[in-house]
Amino acid sequence: MNTDAWNQPPEFAPRDLWHDDVALREALQREGGGAWQASVADYGALAGDRLYALGFDANRDRPRLRTHDRFGHRIDRVEFHPHYHALMDASIGRGVAGLSWREPANGVHVARAALSYLHHQAEAGTSCPLTMTHAAVPVLARESRLQPWVDGIRACAYDPDDVPATHKRGLTVGMGMTERQGGSDVRSNLTRAMPLQADGEYLLQGHKWFFSAPMSDGFLVLAQAPGGLSCFLLPRWRPDGIRNAFRLMRLKDKLGDWANASSEVEFDDAWAVRIGDEGRGVSTILGMVMLTRLDCMLGAAAQMRMALAHAVHHVRHRHAFGRELVAQPLMRNVLADLVLEAEAALALALRVARAVDAAPRDADEAAFARIATAIGKYWICRRAPAVVNEAQECLGGAGYIEESILPRLYRQAPLNSIWEGSGNVQCLDVLRALAREPASGAALRAELQAGAGRDDSYDIALAALLAEIDASTDPQTREFTARRLVERLALQLQAAVLLGAGNPLARMFCCSRLAGDHGLALGTLPAGHDTDIVLARALPD
């Protein structure tokens, strides 16, 4: 009896994630990152081959906490699979955490965003320390004494040795903001910071409920100083070469993000350096917010892209009911809808990357980035779980089996909507920007108006949206309907970017997302659209 498997697709990888992704290639040029195309292209080939393979072992063998060595000495060390370190080495060495600071030039944040998007497709857990390290630079740069830390990130070198920062080729940075009694309400933090005689030096007593990437060389933390909530750099090792006084209590048993470690920690006179003024901790840490929110958008877009690619790959090689799955009309509707979601997510994320890139030299772009990062993070991150689950369904039971990457993507998909401020936090921030920051509201309107005149559905939806923004509503009602408003803003922004780019999918997006010609589930596009055009952009044969 012939037991060979038949009617099965070939292995997905190796694939060239740059070559496969026409939307990424277009967006990198359009948003100003074209000078780094060769580097991004090289990383796309690496991510879809070696890094993709490494990710399976890095997630299968989860990090382990060793609080003591065999002699009873406290070491608070997390051990990772060797492939985790290989992923970190490849990504940091190619600029995923430091390119923006190593090669400061117009468009570099767009290029670095493309690298992050490619890396996240291969392995998402390592994206957490990469994002925090990248986003820490604007905060660290506020204090001249911390310039060696900035230089250590700019070095683009990964050094996993557990030794003082001064002995390392490159540095990584984690975070400890939230506490168990407050979560996002960081002003309720109880950790205390007691000043020493030396200017700017403190000892910290307290805890953190989430202490992310605990093997990092340093951590940005919030604590209550005499003058109020303040921001600090807490290094893993003190400047005198003594291990800092914090204890890792346990590693979090997380839904996803298995390759990376997250921990709970207690500080027992842990030495730290204040960044910014006492009482200004939240405003200091806001220097990271645009960058971390952007990476949440990129991560969600990357998950959608990888899930879509697997779905398209599968249905092109699978037969059911007498013909290829990809030839069946209802399946084509589902796939086309997934393409719209993935392309719109990437288009908005890289448009925001251009705004973040231009923010230091362009006040209008800075104002747009301020509000667009909150809008984009809310909506793109919210769409990822639905898109990944729909892609799983394209594979059927095979999409539920751990040999596939799809279960890992599905576990990962909710994270970006929770991390760095949940959906409600983002929506309230949008309301705050519209009410208190006229420049942000004006920049948002200008971006939306730039898409007008290209599609009737867009213009009708825009008029209604602007009227809703301008409507005088009591604060309680405005807050109650905040998600509805931010969702509409996100869809309108995505449509504006697609229309401005001349994307062939723009009108279909406007028809379905803005004109309401779409159901509540994915795969409910109306009849009459040319799905050949859509699916041709999804994945090369």
N, C-alpha and C positions, 0 to 999 in steps of 0.2 A: 504494500500500500504506500502510495506517495504521500508523505506527511509534510512536504514543503509548503510553507505558507504561500497563499496566493491572494490576489486582490488586496494587497497591502502596499502602502506608499513606501518609497525608499527613505532612508534616514534624512532628516531635515538638514543637518550640518555635515560637513562644513559649508557655510555660505558666506558670501561677502555682503555684510550688512549695509555697506555704503553703496555698492553697485545695485543692490536690490531695491533701494529706497529712492525713487525718483522725487518724492516730495521733499526729502532731506536735501538732496543735491540742489534742487531749485531754491529752497529756503536759505541754505548757507550762502549762496551767491546774492540772493535778493536782500538779505538782512545785513550784509556787509562783512561776512567772514570768509570770503573767497580767497584771501591771501594765504589762508591755512588749509586750503583744500587738500593738498597732498598729504599733510599730516592726518587730517580727518579721514581721508580715504584709506590710508594705511591702517588706521586704528579700526575702521570698519571691517577690514579683512581679518585682522587679528581677533576682534571681538566675536565674529561669527564662526571662528574656527577654534583656536586654542583656548581662549577665555571661556567660550561657551561650554567646552568640555570640562574645564577646571571647575566651573560653577556647580556641577552635580556633586562632586565629592565635598566641596566646601560647605554645601548645605546638608549633605547626608551625615557628615561627622560634625556634630555641633560643637561649639566652644565649651571648654570645661574650666571651671574655677578651681584653682589651687590656692587655698588660703595660707597654707604652711608648707615648708619643705620637709624632707624626711627627718631633719634634725629638730623640728619643732619651731623653727624661725618663721615669723610672719612674713609672707612674700606677696600676697594678694596679686596673683598672676593668673591671667587667662591664657589657656593654651588653645591654639587653632589648628585646623588641618593645614598641612603645608600648602595646599592649593589656595587657601585664603591668602597666605602671604604672597604667593605667586600672582594672584589677581591684584593685590595691592601694589606690588612692585611694578607690574605692567602699567597699571593705570596712573600711578603717581609719576612714574618715569616718563610717561607720554603727555603729562600736563593736565590730567583730569582735575587735580586739586590745585595746581599752581600756575598753569599757563597764563591766566589773566594777569598775574603779578610778575611773572618772569619776562613776558614779552608785552608790556603795556603799549598798545597801539589801537587805533580805531578798529573796531570789529573783533577784538580778541575775545570779548565775552561771548560773542556769538559762536566763535570757533570752539571755545571751551564748552559752551552749552551743547554743541553737536557731539563733542567727545563724551560728555556725560550721558547724553541720550543713547549713544551707541554702547557705552559700557553697561548702563543699566539694563539693556536688553540681554546681555550675556549673564550678568550676575548682579542682583539688586542689593544684597546685603552690604557689600563693600561700599555701595554708594553713600551709606550713612556717614562713615568717617571721612570719605572724600568730600562730601558736601560741607560738613562742619569745618574741616580744615580749610577749604577754599573760602568759606564765608567768614572765618575768624579774622582774616587779614585786616579789613577796615576797622575792626575793633582794636586789635593789637596795635595797629599803626598810630593810635591816639597817644600812646606813651612811648617816648623816645627810648626809654630803658628796655623796652620790649622789641626793639629792632632786630636783635638776633633771632627772635621767634619768627618774625616776618621773613627774614633771610632763610631760615630753615624750611619754611613752606615754599618759598620761591626756588629753592634748590632743586625741587622736583626729583627728590631721591627718597626711596623708602628704606627705612632702617628699623627693623623690628626689635632690635636689642633693648632690653630693659635696663638702661643706663641713663645717667643725667643728660639733659638736653645738650650741654656743651660738648659732649663726647659723640654726638650723632651727626650723620651725613645729611639727614633731613628730618623734619618734624611733622607730627600730626596732632590735631587738637580735637578734643571731645567737648561735651557740654553737660552741665548739671543745673538745670533751672527749676524744675517742678518738684514739689514736695507732696506727700500723701494727703495732707489736709487741704491743698489748694488747687493742684493741677495747673490749669491755665491762669488761674488767679494768683500770679506770682507775688503780688503785693502782700499776700497772706503768709509768705515764707517765714519760717521760724529760725532758720540757721543764723547764728550770730557771728559777727566779725569784730574782733577786739583789736584795736590799733596797737602796734608796737612803737617803740621810740623812733625807729627808722621810718622816714617819711614814706607813706604809701604801702607799708608792710603790715599785715594783719595775721591773726590766728583765728581760724574758723572752727566753730563748734556747731554740730547739727547733723542733718541728714539730707539726702536727695532720693526721691522715689524713683526717678529715672536718671541714671548716670551713664550716658551713652558712650560707647566705644571705650571701655575702661582701661585698655592698654595704651591709650594715647599718651603723648608726652606731656600734655598740659590740658587743662579744662577751663572753660569759661563758666563761671558759676555766679549766682546771685545770693547775697546774704545781707542781713540787717546790720549795718554799721551804726555808730552813734548818730550820724546825720541822716539815716534812712536807708532804704534798699539800695544797694550798690553792686557794681560789677567787679569781678576779680578774675585774675588768671591764677589758677592753682596748679603748679607743676607736679608731675609724678615724683620727681626728685627735687629736694631743696637745693639751693645754690651751694651749700656746704657739703654736698655729696651724700646726704642722709636721705633715706626714703621718706617721703612725706607722710604725715600722720593721718591717713584715711584708711578705712577698712571696707573692703568689698564684702557685703553681707550675703548676697546671693545673686545669681544671674536670673534674669527674667525668662520665664517659660512662655515664649511668645507664640502667637498664631503663625506668624511668618518671620521673614528676615532672619532665617536660621543661621546663616553664615556669620553674621555679625553678633557681637555680644552687647547686651544692655544689662545694667546692674542696678542694685540698690547699694548705697554707700553711707557710711557714717564718718564724720569728721571729728577728730579728737586733737584740737590745737593744730590743725593743718595750716601750713604756711601759705600765704597767698599775697599777691600784689594787686592793689586797687587799680582799676582802669576808669578814668573819668572821675568826676567829683562824687563825694558821698551824697547819697540821696538821689542820684541820677542814673541808677542802674538800668532801669527800663529804657530810658532814652539812649543810653550807651549801647545796649545790646541791640537796639533797633538798627544799628549799622549793619547787622547781619540779615535783617528780615527780608529785604528785597532778594538777596541772593539765595536764602534758604527756600523762600516761597517759589522762586523760579525753578529751583531744583526739584521741588515737589511736582511742579507742572511737567518738567522734563521726565521725571520718573514715571508719572502716570501715562504720559504720551508714549514712553518707551514700552511700557507693559502692554498697552493697546497694540502697538506696532508688532511686537513679538507674537502676541496672541493671534493677531490677524494673519501674519505670515504663516504660522503653523496651520491655521484653518484653511487658507488658500492652498498651501502645499498638500494637505491631506485630500481635499475634495478633488484636486486635479488628478489624483492617482487612485481614487477609490470609485468603484462601480456599485450601484444599487438600483434595483428595479429596472435593470436592462440598459442602463447608460451611466456615464460618468456623473458623479454628484455635481460637479461644477456646471454641467449642462442643464440641470434641473431648475426651472424658473424660480421656485420658492427659495431654493438655496442661493441663487444668484441675488435675490432680493436681500437676504440676510447678509451676504458678503459685501454687497454694495453699500449697505448701511454701515457695516463695520469700517469700510474704507473711508466713508464720509467722517465718521467719528475720529478715526486715527489721523487723517490728514488735517482736519480742522484743529485738533489738539496740538499737533506739531507746529502748524502755521502760527497759531497764537503764541505758543511758548517761545518760538524763535523771534517773533515780533517783539515780545516783551524782553527777550535777551538783548535785542538791539537798543531798546529804551534804557535798559540797565547799563549797557555799554556807554551810551551817550550821556547818561545822567550827570557825570561830573562837568561836562562842558556845555550842556544844553538844558536850560531850566524847564522848557516845555516837555522834553523827553523825561526829565527827572519827575515832573509832576504826573506824567502819564504812567511811568513805571510804578510810582507810589500806589496808585489805585488799581492798575491793571494786574499787578501781581496778586492782589487779594481776590479780584474777580476771577482771574485765571486759575488760581489755586483752588478756589471753591468748586468751580464747575468741572475742570478737567479731571481733578482727583475724584470727584463724585462719579464721573462716567466710567472710570477704569474698571471697577468690579463688574458692572453690567456687560461691558465689552468683552472682558476676559471670559466671563461665564458663557456668553453667546458663542465665543470661539470654541470653548470646550464642547458645547453642544454640537458643533459642526463635526467634531471627531466622535461624538457619542461616548460610549464607555471608555474608549482609548484616551479621551481627554481627562479622565478621572484617575488615571493610573500614574503612579509616581515615576515610572520610567520616562514619561513625558514631562516637559517643563511646565505644562499648563497648570497642574495642581500647585506648583510653586508660585507661579504668577498669580493664581487666584488667592492664595494665602497672603501674598504681598500686596495685592491691589488695594485693600482698605487702608494701608498704612499712611500713605501720603495725605489722605483727607483728614487723618487724626493728628499727625505730627505737625509741629510748627503752627498750631492753632486749628481747631476743628472748624467745620463748616459755619457754625453760628458765629464764631470769632471772626472769620473772614467777612461774613456778611455785615456784621456790626461795624467792622473797620471800614467797609465801603460806605456805609451810611455816615460814619464819622468824617470821612474824607469829603463826601459831597456836602456836608453841612458846615464844615469848619475850614476847608482848604479850597478856596475858590480856584486856585491854579490847577488842582487835580481835576475838578469838575470841568473846567474849561478845556483842559487837554483831552479829557475823555470825549467831550462833545466834538472837538475838532477831529479826533480819530474816527468817530462814527460818521460825521458829516462827509469825510473824505471818501466814504464808500457809496455815497448817494449818487443817483443818476445812472446807475448801471443795471439795476434790476427793480422791477415794479414791486415785487414782494418785499424787498429790502426797504424801499422807500416808505411803503405803507407801515411796515413794522417800526421803522425808525421814528416816524411822526408820532405814533402811539406811545413809544417808549419815552421820548423826550417829554411828551405831555404828562406821562406818569411821574417822571422825575420832578417836573415843575409843579405838580399838583400840591396844593397846601394841605397837608395831612398832619394830624396830631402825632406826636412822637411815638405813642404806644401803638397806633395803627401802622405807622411806618416800620417800626421794629417787627411787628407781627408778620408783615408781608415782605420782609427783607430778602428772604430766599427767593421769592418769586421775582423780585426786581433784579437781583444779582444774576439769576439764571438768564433772564432776558438780556441783560447787558452782555453776558458772556457769549451768548449765541449771536448777538448783533456784532460784537467785536470779531468773532470767528468769521462771520460772513463778510465783514469789511475787509479783513486780511485776504480772504480767498478771492473776493472780487477785485481788490487792488492788484493782486498777483496775476490776474487773468487765468486763474485756475479753471480748468474745464469742468470741475465738479461744483463750482460756486453756485450756479443757478439751481442745481439739484439740492444743494444745501439750503438755499434760501426758500425754495418751494416747500421742503419738508420741515425745516426747523423754524422758519419765521412765518410762513403762511399757514402753518398748521396742517399741511397735507401729509400727515404722518400719524401713526397710532402711538400708543404708550410704550409698546415693545419695539425692540430693534427688529428689522426685517419687515417693516410695514410701509415701505415706500410705495407711492402710487404707481400705477401702470403708466407706460409711455416713456420711461427713461431708458437711455442707452446704457445698459449695464456693461457692454463690451468696453466702452471707454473707461468706466470706473475700474473694472477688474484688471484691465491692462496696466493700470498704475499700481496695482497691489503687490505683485511679485513677478519677476521674470519667469518664464517657463523653464 
